[in-house]
Amino acid sequence: MNHLIVAPIILPALVAPLIIMVLRYHIDLQRIFSVASVALMLAISVALGFQAADGTVQVYELGNWPAPFGIVLVLDQLSAMMIVLTTVLAMAVVLYAIGTGWDERGANFHALFQFQLMGILGAFMTGDAFNLFVFFEVLLIASYGLMIHSGGAQRFRAGVQYVAYNLLGSTLFLFALGVLYATTGTLNMADIAVRVAALPETDTALLRVGALMLLLVFAIKAAVLPLHFWLPASYSNAPLPVAALFAIMTKVGAYAILRVYTLAFGPDVPATAGLAGDWLLPAAIITLVVGAIGVLGSREIGRLIAFAAIASMGTLLISIALFTPASAAAALYYILHSTLATALMFLIADQVMERQGGAIKALPPMAQSGLLSVMFFIGAIALAGMPPLSGFIGKLLILDAARSHDLVWWIWAAVLVGSLITIIGLARAGTLLFWKSHGLPDAETDAEAAQSTVEDNATSGDDASMTTTHNNGSPLPITVCMTLAAIIAAMTIFAGPITRYTEATAQHLFAPSAYIETVLKGDTE
């Protein structure tokens, strides 16, 4: 067996307890071990990505117990792409948190960060539905701690809401797994696919209930309307570097929908045909519209980016809900783009909040205003899907994939109008923050800016730590933002090779025989 497959999960599981038990009072050593761990995970993920690039499926059997009786991790093109994306984002976030001093504002940041990565990477690689639940809980427990990192009453209230919604999702997840096990007798996803295909249509009523419950769970994780209420407050009140990492968490829900509803409950399976798409597509369209309107109406920069993330998820889920190889390929390209673009905008928003608070209004020019305005401009174009960056290519691929669908005009209208509203909202925010600030008279100088910062920080409970971070003068935060912008630009330049990879990945998703045979060793009895 290829032990590299389990390494991205084992490594953070070892480093996190080490940081808690041995290094908890030594922040410099925590930083060294955390960065080294993420760098090693990134290297391993890239190596696994190269191994999976030709379409080969690899299975890691924990304890040498074969599927469906043992726990298995599966490496294919989709899981490889997602773990590379996660580790690239994790490296950016951990360096940003160190450069801004966010990791010093509360206890156990780096340990929680490692546990979070363990849960996310495990969710992308597991081949078992129950262990998907386990890894969901690992990443959620860690995210609870990161959510309220550095404290504050408003942040704590948002954290309670976040916990409540996700506990509801976890409870529903267990019920769904119970129904599926009662119906199929297994929770291995490849084995479920075999048994579901063999079920007579007269015995599928309970199976459809379990599959629908599972879809609701993933929809909560992916922030699909009307199950999206936890996201705006949670993301905007969390430390914004943490919110940048959370950009991958909604993609875990989208990944789970794409994986499970092409493998086990695919569109060609009579027992569950049309179950996901019939409900998911209209919900995704409404999610996109509501997210775009939220961007236009936001008065705080954190909520602005949170609603932009909702609109982005709506666009992504429209593509997934079409359930064709072309739409899945478009969705995969858009996952890469939207995760990095959302994270970039959260980090830029954090830089703005460090300097003048979170309110979107004209204040005297902030430090590094010119550089931040350029970064905000790049991030806004990317997140809204405007040319020439990769978001535009992603949305073109989605529109093209929807051409033959019955709701094509609704889809096109939602994507195009949503993009227009989003860019208007982002342009309005950028104008107030970076352009109109230069027209203020000198009398309205630092007093107003300082007062705004104090008010905003008092609201979130972080006034002392906010000032400390801005004064450390590290070039690392801006460097991280510029690197993410460069990666987004590279996705545009290398759109051809990337789309060829996503197209090949989508073809394997909709023809899962190789996945199933590899996991079950050819035993489909």
Summary of the structure (lengths in Angstrom):
residues: 525
radius of gyration: 22.4
end to end distance: 23.9
largest distance: 80.0
contacts: 2015
relative contact order: 0.11
helix: 76%
strand: 2%
